[in-house]
Amino acid sequence: MPRAATGYRPLLRAPGAAAFFLTAAVGRVGIAMTGLGLVWLLHARTGSYGTAGLATAGFALAEALIGPHLARLVDRFGQTRVLPFSLLAHGAAIAGVLASTTPTGAITAATCAGAVVPQLGALSAARWAHLLRGERAGELPTAFSLESLANATAFLLGPVLVTSLGAVGDAALASTIAAALILGGGGALAAQGRTAPPPGREHSGRARTARTLLQPTFLLLALLNLAIGLYFGTMGVSVSSFAVGQGVPGAAAPIIAASSLSGLLSGWLYGLRRHPAPPRRQLVIATACLTGAALLLPLAPSAIWLGAAVVVTEAAVPPTLVLLNVLTEKAVHPGVLTQAFTWNNSASAAGSALAASLAGRAADAWGASAALAQAPAAGLVLLVLSLVLSRGARRPPFASREPASSP
């Protein structure tokens, strides 16, 4: 087998790769804008953060619960057939939010928008897995690192655009731009049928058994994604709480920005080269680094200390996310890969929501250090689950056990 090329340039030179990656990346900026855009829009119209919060929560909850079922349709019928209907429904729902004259109508429309928002990250990752199957499978970590960079960039740019437009009184324009980016990026992705994975065609009982996600390795990977979500939810609340408690609320923004840049740099460097160690062993190392660095967080005596500790801890996050995607691709049948990626996203979102609530309560009751202590606890859960995964039975990846064209 020829040695796979390293770096991002050879990857993007693969036929059709740059086109589907860039169009999905554009759409993800819109997705990153949507939740915060709903907050600005509905608060501006109703004067109530409660209404805005309910609409955003409805959007996020519907996306987490319905998204995997939408992904199941994608796996069964194909991206090019399902994605246009999803985009039309999402656009209509956002139009309903913009046209709504009552809080109930806006919340209902926002919830519908979340239920049908296309999972562009999962769709793009599934295309990489299909494109690189076989002799180029060694490049998958690089491809998933690229996906991680796109996602991190989207969630840096999106909130900044929404906040800037909202601050000058154009909250409706922010939601409109978000929808336009999703529809434009998603529509361009749907038009690229050449790089889309083939729809599933198996209907036999044996094939359905092979395609199920209810198997120990994937369930363990879903728990790992839940645990990384616990880390994300903890940091969002506890860093702000710490800065306020130190009397320097303005320090929260630079700390969060520095952590984001650390993650971007780490993800970029990780994807530049191939790593000889097996992915499961790499995952143990990455989660051990994350846990060790996170132990410094609740000990922080100042904002500078906390900023340095967050930067070090965040550097372990992108490799962890990339490895979880790599292991998911190896663990499940290609015919359910989009569903698997989407369930992982939902598990991470659930963990983040739970941890944010717990961190807020801990900060109110015992202070910011107690909230920050959740981060090493989440890291410890990650490490234990990674060790369990690494000691489990190592089955060959589906991609190498059966050809993609098998009936």
C-alpha positions as CSV (number, residue, x, y, z in Angstrom):
1,M,0.0,0.0,0.0
2,P,1.5,3.4,-0.9
3,R,2.3,5.8,1.9
4,A,-0.4,8.5,2.2
5,A,0.6,12.0,1.6
6,T,0.8,14.3,4.6
7,G,-0.4,17.9,5.1
8,Y,-3.6,19.6,4.0
9,R,-2.7,20.6,0.4
10,P,-2.6,17.0,-1.0
11,L,-5.8,16.3,0.7
12,L,-7.6,19.3,-0.8
13,R,-6.3,18.3,-4.3
14,A,-8.4,15.2,-4.2
15,P,-11.1,15.4,-6.9
16,G,-14.0,17.4,-5.5
17,A,-12.6,17.7,-2.0
18,A,-12.0,21.4,-1.9
19,A,-15.4,22.2,-3.3
20,F,-17.5,20.1,-0.8
21,F,-15.3,21.2,2.1
22,L,-15.5,24.9,1.4
23,T,-19.2,24.9,0.7
24,A,-19.9,23.0,4.0
25,A,-17.6,25.3,5.8
26,V,-19.6,28.4,4.6
27,G,-22.8,26.8,5.7
28,R,-21.4,26.0,9.2
29,V,-20.7,29.7,9.7
30,G,-24.5,30.2,9.3
31,I,-25.2,27.4,11.8
32,A,-22.9,29.0,14.3
33,M,-24.7,32.3,13.9
34,T,-28.3,30.9,14.2
35,G,-28.6,30.3,18.0
36,L,-27.2,33.6,19.1
37,G,-29.0,35.3,16.2
38,L,-32.3,34.1,17.6
39,V,-31.4,35.6,21.0
40,W,-30.7,39.0,19.5
41,L,-33.7,38.9,17.2
42,L,-36.3,37.9,19.7
43,H,-35.0,40.0,22.5
44,A,-35.1,43.1,20.2
45,R,-38.7,42.3,19.3
46,T,-40.1,41.2,22.6
47,G,-37.8,42.8,25.2
48,S,-37.7,39.4,26.9
49,Y,-34.6,37.3,27.4
50,G,-37.0,34.5,28.6
51,T,-38.7,34.3,25.2
52,A,-35.3,34.5,23.4
53,G,-33.9,31.8,25.6
54,L,-36.9,29.5,25.1
55,A,-36.6,29.9,21.3
56,T,-32.9,29.1,21.4
57,A,-33.4,26.1,23.7
58,G,-36.1,24.8,21.4
59,F,-33.8,25.1,18.4
60,A,-31.0,23.4,20.2
61,L,-33.1,20.6,21.7
62,A,-34.9,19.9,18.4
63,E,-31.5,19.8,16.6
64,A,-30.1,17.3,19.1
65,L,-33.1,15.0,19.1
66,I,-34.3,15.1,15.5
67,G,-30.9,15.6,13.8
68,P,-29.9,11.9,14.1
69,H,-33.2,10.8,12.6
70,L,-32.7,13.2,9.7
71,A,-29.2,11.8,9.3
72,R,-30.8,8.3,9.1
73,L,-32.8,9.5,6.1
74,V,-29.6,10.9,4.5
75,D,-27.8,7.5,5.0
76,R,-30.7,5.7,3.5
77,F,-31.6,7.9,0.5
78,G,-28.4,9.9,0.0
79,Q,-27.3,13.5,0.6
80,T,-28.3,14.8,-2.8
81,R,-32.0,13.6,-2.3
82,V,-32.6,14.6,1.3
83,L,-30.5,17.8,1.7
84,P,-32.7,19.9,-0.6
85,F,-35.9,19.1,1.4
86,S,-34.1,19.8,4.7
87,L,-32.8,23.2,3.4
88,L,-36.3,24.2,2.1
89,A,-37.9,23.3,5.4
90,H,-35.2,25.1,7.4
91,G,-35.5,28.3,5.3
92,A,-39.3,28.2,5.7
93,A,-39.0,27.9,9.4
94,I,-36.6,30.8,9.7
95,A,-38.9,32.8,7.6
96,G,-41.6,31.9,10.1
97,V,-39.5,33.2,12.9
98,L,-38.9,36.5,11.1
99,A,-42.5,36.9,10.2
100,S,-43.9,35.9,13.6
101,T,-45.9,38.4,15.6
102,T,-46.3,36.4,18.8
103,P,-43.7,34.8,21.2
104,T,-45.4,31.4,20.9
105,G,-45.2,31.6,17.1
106,A,-41.5,32.5,17.2
107,I,-40.6,29.8,19.6
108,T,-42.5,27.2,17.6
109,A,-40.9,28.3,14.3
110,A,-37.4,28.3,15.9
111,T,-38.0,24.8,17.2
112,C,-39.0,23.6,13.7
113,A,-35.9,25.3,12.3
114,G,-33.7,23.3,14.7
115,A,-35.4,20.1,13.8
116,V,-34.6,20.4,10.1
117,V,-31.3,22.3,10.1
118,P,-28.8,20.2,8.0
119,Q,-25.9,18.6,9.8
120,L,-23.3,20.0,7.4
121,G,-20.4,18.9,9.6
122,A,-21.5,15.3,9.6
123,L,-22.3,15.4,5.9
124,S,-18.8,16.8,5.1
125,A,-17.1,14.2,7.4
126,A,-19.1,11.4,5.7
127,R,-17.8,12.6,2.3
128,W,-14.2,12.5,3.5
129,A,-14.7,9.0,4.8
130,H,-16.1,7.9,1.4
131,L,-13.5,9.8,-0.6
132,L,-10.5,8.4,1.4
133,R,-11.7,4.8,1.8
134,G,-9.1,2.2,0.9
135,E,-5.5,3.2,0.0
136,R,-5.9,6.8,1.3
137,A,-7.5,5.8,4.7
138,G,-4.4,7.0,6.4
139,E,-5.3,10.6,5.6
140,L,-8.5,10.5,7.5
141,P,-7.0,12.1,10.7
142,T,-5.8,15.0,8.5
143,A,-9.2,15.3,6.9
144,F,-11.0,15.3,10.3
145,S,-8.4,17.8,11.6
146,L,-9.4,20.1,8.7
147,E,-13.1,19.6,9.7
148,S,-12.2,20.5,13.3
149,L,-10.5,23.7,12.1
150,A,-13.5,24.6,10.0
151,N,-15.8,24.1,12.9
152,A,-13.7,26.1,15.3
153,T,-13.4,28.9,12.8
154,A,-17.1,29.0,12.2
155,F,-17.8,29.3,15.9
156,L,-15.3,32.1,16.2
157,L,-16.7,34.1,13.2
158,G,-20.4,33.4,13.6
159,P,-20.9,34.9,17.1
160,V,-18.8,37.9,16.2
161,L,-20.9,38.6,13.1
162,V,-24.1,38.3,15.1
163,T,-23.0,40.4,17.9
164,S,-21.7,43.1,15.6
165,L,-24.9,43.3,13.6
166,G,-27.1,43.1,16.7
167,A,-25.1,45.9,18.4
168,V,-26.0,48.3,15.5
169,G,-29.7,47.3,15.5
170,D,-29.7,44.8,12.7
171,A,-30.7,41.6,14.6
172,A,-33.1,40.5,11.8
173,L,-30.3,41.0,9.3
174,A,-28.1,38.6,11.3
175,S,-30.7,35.8,11.2
176,T,-31.3,36.4,7.5
177,I,-27.6,36.2,6.7
178,A,-27.3,33.0,8.8
179,A,-30.1,31.4,6.9
180,A,-28.6,32.6,3.6
181,L,-25.2,31.0,4.4
182,I,-26.9,27.7,5.4
183,L,-29.1,27.6,2.3
184,G,-26.2,28.7,0.0
185,G,-23.6,26.4,1.5
186,G,-26.0,23.5,1.8
187,G,-27.4,23.9,-1.6
188,A,-24.0,24.0,-3.2
189,L,-23.1,20.8,-1.2
190,A,-26.3,19.1,-2.4
191,A,-25.4,19.9,-6.0
192,Q,-22.1,18.0,-5.7
193,G,-23.3,14.5,-6.2
194,R,-20.0,13.1,-7.4
195,T,-18.4,13.1,-3.9
196,A,-21.5,12.1,-1.9
197,P,-21.5,8.7,-0.3
198,P,-23.9,6.3,-2.1
199,P,-27.2,5.8,-0.4
200,G,-27.8,2.6,1.5
201,R,-29.5,-0.2,-0.3
202,E,-29.3,-3.2,2.1
203,H,-32.7,-4.5,3.4
204,S,-31.8,-8.0,4.6
205,G,-31.8,-8.8,8.3
206,R,-28.1,-9.5,8.2
207,A,-27.3,-6.2,6.7
208,R,-29.5,-4.3,9.2
209,T,-27.6,-6.1,12.0
210,A,-24.3,-4.9,10.5
211,R,-25.6,-1.4,10.2
212,T,-26.9,-1.0,13.8
213,L,-25.3,1.6,16.0
214,L,-26.4,-0.3,19.1
215,Q,-23.0,-2.0,19.6
216,P,-20.6,-1.6,22.5
217,T,-17.8,0.3,20.7
218,F,-20.0,3.0,19.2
219,L,-22.0,3.4,22.5
220,L,-18.6,3.9,24.3
221,L,-17.6,6.5,21.7
222,A,-21.0,8.3,22.2
223,L,-20.2,8.4,26.0
224,L,-16.8,9.9,25.2
225,N,-18.5,12.6,23.1
226,L,-20.9,13.2,26.1
227,A,-17.8,13.6,28.3
228,I,-16.1,16.1,26.0
229,G,-19.4,18.0,26.0
230,L,-19.2,18.1,29.8
231,Y,-15.8,19.8,29.5
232,F,-17.1,22.4,26.9
233,G,-20.2,23.3,29.1
234,T,-18.1,23.7,32.2
235,M,-15.6,26.1,30.6
236,G,-18.1,28.4,29.1
237,V,-19.7,29.2,32.4
238,S,-16.8,28.9,34.8
239,V,-14.4,31.1,33.0
240,S,-16.9,34.0,33.0
241,S,-17.8,33.3,36.7
242,F,-14.1,33.4,37.6
243,A,-13.4,36.7,35.8
244,V,-16.4,38.3,37.5
245,G,-15.4,36.9,40.9
246,Q,-11.9,38.4,40.4
247,G,-13.3,41.8,39.7
248,V,-12.1,41.8,36.1
249,P,-15.1,40.7,34.0
250,G,-13.4,42.0,30.9
251,A,-10.8,39.3,31.2
252,A,-13.2,36.5,30.2
253,A,-13.2,37.5,26.5
254,P,-9.4,37.4,26.1
255,I,-9.2,34.1,28.0
256,I,-11.8,32.5,25.7
257,A,-10.2,34.0,22.6
258,A,-6.8,32.7,23.6
259,S,-8.2,29.3,24.3
260,S,-9.9,29.2,20.9
261,L,-6.6,30.2,19.2
262,S,-4.8,27.5,21.1
263,G,-7.3,25.0,19.9
264,L,-7.0,26.2,16.3
265,L,-3.2,26.0,16.4
266,S,-3.2,22.5,18.1
267,G,-5.7,21.1,15.6
268,W,-3.7,22.5,12.6
269,L,-0.4,21.1,13.9
270,Y,-2.0,17.7,14.7
271,G,-3.3,17.3,11.1
272,L,0.0,18.2,9.5
273,R,1.6,14.8,9.9
274,R,0.8,11.1,10.3
275,H,1.1,9.6,13.7
276,P,2.4,6.1,14.0
277,A,0.6,5.1,17.3
278,P,-2.8,3.5,16.9
279,P,-5.8,5.9,17.3
280,R,-6.9,4.3,20.6
281,R,-3.5,4.8,22.1
282,Q,-3.4,8.3,20.9
283,L,-6.8,9.0,22.5
284,V,-5.5,7.8,25.8
285,I,-2.5,10.1,25.6
286,A,-4.7,13.1,24.5
287,T,-7.2,12.6,27.3
288,A,-4.4,12.1,29.8
289,C,-2.9,15.5,28.7
290,L,-6.3,17.2,28.9
291,T,-7.0,15.8,32.4
292,G,-3.5,16.7,33.7
293,A,-3.7,20.2,32.4
294,A,-7.3,20.7,33.6
295,L,-6.1,19.9,37.2
296,L,-4.5,23.4,37.1
297,L,-7.8,25.2,36.5
298,P,-9.5,25.1,39.9
299,L,-6.1,26.1,41.5
300,A,-5.9,29.4,39.5
301,P,-5.2,32.4,41.8
302,S,-5.5,35.0,39.1
303,A,-6.9,35.6,35.6
304,I,-3.4,35.3,34.1
305,W,-2.9,31.9,35.7
306,L,-6.3,30.8,34.5
307,G,-5.7,32.0,31.0
308,A,-2.4,30.1,30.8
309,A,-4.0,26.9,32.2
310,V,-6.9,27.2,29.8
311,V,-4.6,27.6,26.8
312,V,-2.7,24.5,27.7
313,T,-5.8,22.4,28.4
314,E,-7.5,23.5,25.2
315,A,-4.5,22.3,23.1
316,A,-5.5,18.7,23.9
317,V,-9.1,19.1,22.8
318,P,-8.8,19.1,18.9
319,P,-6.7,15.9,18.8
320,T,-9.3,14.3,21.0
321,L,-12.2,15.3,18.8
322,V,-10.3,14.2,15.6
323,L,-9.6,10.8,17.2
324,L,-13.2,10.3,18.2
325,N,-14.2,10.9,14.6
326,V,-11.5,8.5,13.3
327,L,-12.6,5.8,15.7
328,T,-16.2,6.3,14.9
329,E,-15.5,5.9,11.2
330,K,-13.7,2.6,12.0
331,A,-16.4,1.3,14.3
332,V,-19.5,1.6,12.3
333,H,-20.8,0.5,8.9
334,P,-20.4,3.1,6.1
335,G,-24.2,3.0,5.6
336,V,-24.8,4.5,9.1
337,L,-21.8,6.9,9.3
338,T,-23.8,10.1,9.0
339,Q,-26.1,9.0,11.8
340,A,-23.1,8.1,13.9
341,F,-21.4,11.5,13.5
342,T,-24.7,13.2,14.2
343,W,-25.4,11.1,17.4
344,N,-21.9,12.0,18.6
345,N,-22.7,15.7,18.1
346,S,-26.0,15.3,20.0
347,A,-24.2,13.5,22.8
348,S,-21.7,16.4,23.0
349,A,-24.4,19.0,23.0
350,A,-26.3,17.1,25.8
351,G,-23.1,17.0,27.9
352,S,-22.5,20.6,27.3
353,A,-26.0,21.6,28.4
354,L,-25.8,19.5,31.5
355,A,-22.4,20.8,32.5
356,A,-23.3,24.4,32.0
357,S,-26.3,24.0,34.3
358,L,-24.2,22.2,37.0
359,A,-21.3,24.7,36.7
360,G,-23.7,27.6,37.1
361,R,-25.2,26.1,40.3
362,A,-21.7,25.3,41.6
363,A,-20.5,28.8,41.0
364,D,-23.5,30.3,42.8
365,A,-23.2,28.0,45.7
366,W,-19.4,27.6,46.2
367,G,-17.6,29.9,43.8
368,A,-15.9,29.8,40.5
369,S,-13.2,27.3,41.7
370,A,-15.9,24.7,42.4
371,A,-17.3,25.2,38.9
372,L,-13.8,24.9,37.4
373,A,-13.3,21.6,39.3
374,Q,-15.8,20.1,36.9
375,A,-13.2,20.3,34.1
376,P,-10.7,17.8,35.5
377,A,-13.7,15.7,36.5
378,A,-14.8,15.6,32.9
379,G,-11.3,14.9,31.9
380,L,-11.1,12.0,34.3
381,V,-14.2,10.5,32.8
382,L,-12.7,10.9,29.3
383,L,-9.5,9.2,30.4
384,V,-11.3,6.3,32.0
385,L,-13.5,5.7,29.0
386,S,-10.5,6.0,26.7
387,L,-8.7,3.3,28.7
388,V,-11.8,1.1,28.5
389,L,-11.9,1.6,24.8
390,S,-8.2,0.9,24.3
391,R,-8.5,-2.4,26.2
392,G,-11.6,-3.5,24.3
393,A,-11.6,-6.1,21.5
394,R,-10.1,-4.6,18.4
395,R,-12.3,-5.4,15.5
396,P,-11.2,-4.6,11.9
397,P,-12.9,-1.4,10.6
398,F,-16.0,-1.9,8.5
399,A,-14.3,0.0,5.6
400,S,-11.7,-2.8,5.3
401,R,-14.1,-5.7,5.9
402,E,-16.4,-5.2,3.0
403,P,-16.4,-3.1,-0.1
404,A,-18.5,0.0,-0.3
405,S,-20.4,-1.4,-3.3
406,S,-21.6,-4.6,-1.6
407,P,-25.3,-5.2,-2.1
